[in-house]
Amino acid sequence: MAGDFYQILGVSKDATQEEIKKAYRKLARKWHPDINPGNKEAEQRFKEISQAHECLGNEQKRKLYNEFGEGGLQAGFDAEKAREYKKWGSFQGRGFQEAGQGFGQYQSYEDIFGDLFGFQGGTSGFRTAASARGRDIEHEMTIDLISSLKGFETELAMQMMRKCPECNGSGIDPHSKMKTCSTCNGSGRLNVAEGPMHFTKACPQCGGHGTVGERCRQCGGTGQVLGTEKVRVKIPQGVKDGSKVRLAGKGEPGLNGGQPGDLYLIIHVKPHPLLKREGDDLHMDIPVTVREAMLGGTITIPTIDGQVKVKVPPRSQSGQILKLKGKGAIRAKTKQRGDLMVKLVVKVPQTDDREVLDAVEKMDRLYKGDIRGDLRL
């Protein structure tokens, strides 16, 4: 599970239960698989949202999560023993620090309490200290307004850390002769006695593997090298400027079998010369002739769905708005469309023809009184 539960639901850490429930319902409606059939991203998001609500919607689980993180939610976790150990002191004189900043010689509560409560590696238990989740990556992407409204798929070539092809991410030279680790005698674990507690931890010499070899020369033993990775991405319909599109598992690879991080695309939308987006509605200025404005008629205008015919009412004024329902941007919540607001702009012909100018003089006499007489600041 990647990410903070509060961030996933979009609530603050002091949010009330009602606020948490409201945020969950809002997101669940948006990402429910029934509303997004076949959308793997929506399926993953809905799973994360459900897990976050299952924790934060339960006061007892929420307290454990606030104190210990996700490790405190694992079956068999003993909060009292964890607090006792936390009070006892520090690991190698370095002490506990905030989550994500390290726990002395250990990486997390998972390393400290993994063997103590019987958790092993794998998707349902704790990882060994040698494994770590890959880093999340943010990548800024600029697209045009039409592409943001229609959505599209593309392939990005990105520079990122990737699994070393020489050692397959192990950090060990595949041509070196493996030998039993002398530190743990091949068990991969070391006994630790700190204060009132006794447990085991992954051997720091072999990373819990029980065997050691020479470091891979290509990656220097890190298991990762800098390279160019091609990533296929799908930009959903209706993304707005500043939107963040998450691609699960497309970040940097994990260390020693750890899960890969996620890729977050920060979307920037370029202004369009004709269209402007406001919320889920689109706005467009359309020029009309004096005849079309006065007598009315049917004109053809461009939309993101193609050309459409629009009726201009007789005696239309410059600046008058015509609403085209369902021709705007797609709404993220309901997948329904916003509206296209067409603003009529009367264009006066540029001519010095005397006959035309005389007709204009006659038409000017049709105005009753001063058309600006009611203007006040």
C-alpha positions in Angstrom: 0.0 0.0 0.0 1.7 3.2 -1.2 0.9 6.6 0.2 -0.5 8.1 3.4 -4.1 7.2 4.2 -5.0 10.8 5.0 -3.6 11.9 1.6 -5.4 9.2 -0.2 -8.7 10.4 1.2 -7.7 14.0 0.9 -8.4 14.9 4.5 -6.4 16.4 7.3 -5.1 14.4 10.3 -7.5 16.0 12.6 -10.5 15.3 10.3 -13.7 14.2 12.0 -15.3 10.8 11.3 -18.1 12.5 9.3 -15.5 14.3 7.1 -13.7 11.0 6.5 -16.9 9.3 5.6 -17.9 12.1 3.3 -14.5 12.1 1.6 -14.6 8.3 1.2 -18.1 8.3 -0.4 -17.1 11.0 -2.8 -14.0 9.2 -4.0 -15.7 5.8 -4.0 -18.3 7.1 -6.4 -15.6 8.4 -8.7 -13.4 5.3 -8.8 -15.8 2.5 -8.3 -15.0 -0.4 -10.8 -18.7 -0.5 -11.9 -18.4 3.1 -13.1 -15.0 2.5 -14.6 -15.3 -1.0 -16.2 -11.9 -2.4 -17.4 -10.0 0.5 -15.9 -7.1 -1.0 -14.0 -6.0 2.4 -12.5 -9.5 3.0 -11.2 -9.6 -0.5 -9.7 -6.3 0.2 -7.9 -7.4 3.6 -6.7 -10.7 2.1 -5.4 -8.7 -0.5 -3.5 -6.5 2.1 -1.9 -9.5 4.3 -1.0 -11.3 1.3 0.6 -8.2 0.4 2.6 -7.7 3.9 3.8 -11.3 4.2 4.9 -11.3 0.8 6.6 -8.4 2.1 8.8 -9.4 5.8 9.4 -13.1 5.0 9.7 -12.3 2.9 12.7 -11.2 4.9 15.8 -9.1 2.1 17.2 -7.3 1.3 14.0 -6.9 5.0 13.3 -5.1 5.5 16.7 -2.7 2.6 15.9 -2.1 4.0 12.4 -1.3 7.5 13.8 1.1 6.1 16.3 2.8 3.2 14.4 1.9 3.6 10.7 0.7 0.7 8.7 2.9 -1.7 10.8 0.5 -1.2 13.7 -2.4 -2.6 11.6 -0.7 -6.0 11.0 -2.3 -9.0 12.6 -0.6 -9.9 15.9 1.0 -6.4 16.4 1.4 -5.7 20.1 1.1 -2.0 20.7 2.1 -2.3 24.4 5.3 -4.1 23.6 6.0 -1.6 20.8 5.6 1.3 23.2 7.7 -0.5 25.9 10.5 -0.9 23.4 10.2 2.6 22.2 10.6 3.9 25.8 13.5 1.6 26.5 15.9 3.5 24.5 17.7 3.7 21.2 19.2 1.4 18.7 23.0 1.7 18.6 22.7 5.1 20.3 20.7 6.6 17.4 17.1 6.2 18.6 13.7 6.3 17.0 13.0 9.0 14.5 9.9 10.0 12.6 8.5 7.5 10.2 10.2 7.6 6.8 13.4 9.1 8.4 14.8 5.8 9.7 14.9 3.9 13.0 18.5 3.8 13.9 20.1 0.8 12.3 16.6 -0.4 11.2 14.4 0.9 8.4 11.0 0.8 10.0 8.8 -0.8 12.7 8.5 -3.7 10.3 12.2 -4.6 10.8 11.9 -4.3 14.5 8.8 -6.4 15.1 8.8 -8.6 12.0 10.3 -11.7 13.4 9.0 -11.0 16.9 5.4 -11.4 15.8 6.1 -14.1 13.2 5.8 -12.1 10.0 7.8 -13.4 7.0 8.5 -11.8 3.6 5.9 -11.6 0.9 2.9 -9.5 0.1 1.1 -10.2 3.4 4.0 -9.8 5.8 7.0 -7.6 6.4 10.0 -7.3 4.1 13.5 -7.9 5.3 15.6 -4.9 6.1 17.5 -5.5 2.9 14.5 -4.8 0.7 13.0 -1.4 0.1 10.2 0.1 -1.9 11.3 2.0 -5.0 11.2 5.8 -5.1 8.1 7.6 -6.4 8.9 9.9 -9.4 7.2 13.1 -10.5 7.3 14.1 -14.2 5.9 17.3 -15.6 4.0 17.0 -18.8 2.6 19.8 -21.0 -0.3 19.0 -23.3 -2.7 21.1 -25.4 -6.3 21.7 -24.3 -7.9 19.5 -26.9 -5.8 16.5 -25.9 -6.7 17.2 -22.2 -10.4 17.1 -23.1 -10.3 14.0 -25.3 -7.7 12.0 -23.4 -5.0 10.0 -25.2 -2.2 7.4 -24.9 1.4 8.0 -25.5 4.9 6.6 -24.8 7.4 8.6 -22.7 11.1 8.1 -22.7 12.3 8.9 -19.2 15.6 8.8 -17.4 15.3 7.0 -14.1 17.0 4.4 -12.0 16.2 0.9 -13.2 17.1 -2.6 -12.3 20.8 -3.4 -13.1 20.8 -5.8 -16.1 24.1 -7.3 -15.1 23.0 -8.6 -11.6 19.2 -8.4 -12.1 19.0 -6.0 -9.2 20.7 -8.2 -6.6 23.8 -6.0 -6.4 26.0 -9.2 -6.5 28.4 -9.9 -9.4 26.7 -12.9 -11.1 30.1 -14.3 -12.1 31.5 -14.3 -8.6 31.5 -17.4 -6.4 28.9 -17.3 -3.7 30.0 -18.3 -0.2 28.3 -18.7 3.1 28.0 -15.5 5.1 30.4 -15.7 8.0 28.4 -13.2 10.1 25.2 -15.2 10.3 26.6 -18.6 9.3 24.2 -18.8 6.4 21.0 -18.3 8.4 20.4 -14.8 7.1 19.3 -13.7 10.6 21.0 -12.4 13.7 19.8 -12.6 17.3 19.3 -9.2 18.9 18.8 -8.5 22.6 17.8 -4.9 23.4 16.5 -4.2 26.9 13.6 -6.4 27.8 13.1 -7.8 24.3 14.8 -10.5 22.2 14.2 -11.0 18.5 16.1 -11.4 15.2 16.9 -9.1 12.4 18.2 -9.5 8.8 21.9 -10.0 8.7 23.4 -6.7 7.5 26.3 -8.4 5.9 24.4 -10.6 3.4 21.0 -8.7 3.5 19.2 -11.7 4.8 20.2 -14.0 2.0 22.7 -16.2 3.9 25.3 -16.0 1.2 27.6 -13.3 0.0 29.5 -12.5 -3.2 31.4 -9.7 -4.8 29.7 -6.5 -5.5 28.4 -6.1 -9.1 30.9 -3.8 -10.9 28.2 -2.3 -13.1 26.0 -0.9 -10.3 28.5 -0.9 -7.5 26.3 -3.2 -5.4 23.3 -1.0 -5.4 21.3 -3.2 -7.8 20.3 -0.1 -9.9 21.7 1.9 -12.8 20.7 5.1 -14.5 19.0 4.4 -17.8 16.2 5.4 -20.2 12.9 3.7 -19.6 10.0 3.8 -22.0 6.7 4.1 -20.2 3.3 3.8 -21.9 0.9 6.2 -20.3 -2.8 6.9 -20.6 -4.1 10.4 -20.0 -7.8 10.2 -19.0 -10.4 12.5 -20.5 -11.0 15.8 -18.9 -7.7 16.3 -17.0 -7.3 19.9 -15.8 -4.2 22.1 -15.5 -2.3 21.0 -12.4 -3.9 17.5 -12.3 -1.8 14.6 -11.0 -2.1 11.3 -12.9 -0.8 8.3 -10.9 0.8 5.3 -12.7 1.1 2.6 -10.1 4.4 0.6 -10.2 6.0 2.8 -12.9 8.4 4.6 -10.6 11.9 3.4 -9.7 12.4 -0.3 -9.0 12.6 -1.5 -5.4 15.8 -2.8 -3.8 16.3 -6.5 -3.3 12.8 -7.5 -4.3 11.0 -4.5 -2.9 8.0 -3.1 -4.7 8.5 -0.5 -7.4 7.5 3.1 -6.7 4.8 5.0 -8.6 5.1 7.6 -11.4 3.1 10.8 -11.0 2.5 12.9 -14.1 1.9 16.6 -13.3 -0.2 17.9 -16.1 0.1 21.4 -17.5 -2.4 22.5 -20.1 -1.5 25.1 -22.8 -4.0 27.9 -23.5 -6.1 27.5 -26.7 -6.6 30.4 -29.1 -10.3 29.8 -29.4 -11.5 27.7 -26.4 -11.2 28.5 -22.7 -12.1 26.1 -19.9 -13.9 27.2 -16.7 -14.7 24.3 -14.4 -16.4 21.7 -16.7 -17.7 24.3 -19.1 -16.0 25.5 -22.3 -16.2 29.1 -23.6 -15.9 30.2 -27.2 -16.3 33.5 -29.0 -18.0 33.1 -32.4 -18.1 36.0 -34.9 -21.5 36.7 -36.7 -22.5 39.2 -39.3 -24.8 42.1 -38.8 -27.5 40.3 -40.9 -27.1 37.1 -38.9 -27.5 39.0 -35.6 -30.5 41.0 -36.8 -32.4 38.4 -38.8 -31.2 35.2 -37.2 -30.0 32.1 -39.0 -28.1 28.9 -38.7 -24.3 28.9 -38.5 -21.7 26.1 -38.3 -19.2 26.1 -35.4 -16.3 23.8 -34.4 -16.5 21.7 -31.2 -14.3 19.0 -29.8 -16.8 16.5 -31.2 -16.7 18.0 -34.7 -18.7 20.6 -36.6 -22.2 21.4 -35.3 -25.0 23.7 -36.5 -26.3 26.4 -34.2 -29.4 28.6 -34.5 -28.8 32.3 -34.0 -32.0 33.9 -32.7 -33.3 37.0 -34.5 -32.2 40.4 -33.0 -29.3 38.8 -31.2 -26.9 41.2 -29.4 -23.2 41.2 -29.5 -22.0 39.3 -26.3 -25.2 37.2 -26.1 -24.5 33.6 -24.9 -25.8 30.5 -26.5 -25.5 27.3 -24.4 -24.8 24.0 -26.1 -25.6 21.3 -23.5 -23.2 18.4 -23.2 -20.5 19.8 -25.4 -18.1 20.8 -22.7 -15.5 19.0 -20.7 -16.2 15.6 -19.1 -17.1 15.6 -15.4 -14.7 13.5 -13.3 -17.5 12.5 -10.8 -20.3 11.4 -13.1 -18.5 11.1 -16.5 -21.2 13.5 -17.8 -20.3 16.5 -19.9 -20.2 20.2 -19.1 -21.6 22.7 -21.5 -20.2 24.8 -24.3 -21.0 28.5 -23.9 -20.9 30.3 -27.3 -20.6 34.1 -27.1 -21.8 35.9 -30.2 -19.5 38.7 -31.4 -21.1 40.9 -34.1 -18.5 41.9 -36.7 -19.0 45.2 -38.6 -17.9 45.1 -42.2 -14.8 47.3 -43.0 -15.9 49.3 -46.0 -16.0 52.9 -47.4 -18.8 52.1 -49.8 -21.1 55.2 -49.7 -24.2 53.1 -50.2 -23.4 50.9 -47.3 -22.6 53.9 -45.1 -25.9 55.5 -46.1 -27.8 52.4 -45.0 -26.0 52.4 -41.7 -27.1 56.1 -41.2 -30.7 55.0 -41.8 -30.4 52.1 -39.4 -28.9 54.3 -36.7 -32.2 56.3 -36.7 -34.0 53.2 -35.6 -32.5 53.5 -32.1 -34.8 55.1 -29.5 -33.0 57.5 -27.3 -29.4 57.3 -26.0 -28.4 53.6 -25.8 -25.8 54.5 -23.2 -28.1 56.8 -21.1 -28.6 54.3 -18.3 -24.9 53.6 -17.8 -23.7 54.6 -14.3 -20.5 54.0 -12.3 
